[in-house]
Amino acid sequence: MGDILYSEFVANALGPDITLHFQALFSDPRGLNLRNEMAHGLLGPSAFDDHLARLLIHCLLVLGVWKELTKKRDVES
């Protein structure tokens, strides 16, 4: 996932703000680094709280409107 989020293609498609948000949430060790924490079983059951659920739902919603965001950004450019 880190390779994907740090690729130039994805960064151009998502834009700098959303790319940084996803990197900090999923792959950057300075952020929550959820991909690493979850994949290696480092999160205990108490980590799966309402805050984490909201962050993950937000990411799904952003991905759901990805095409509209890129269209809007292309029109503004």
Secondary structure, DSSP 8 states (H G I E B T S, - for coil): -HHHHTSHHHHHHH-HHHHHHHIIIII-TTS--HHHHHHTT---GGGSSHHHHHHHHHHHHHHHTHHHHHHHHHHH-
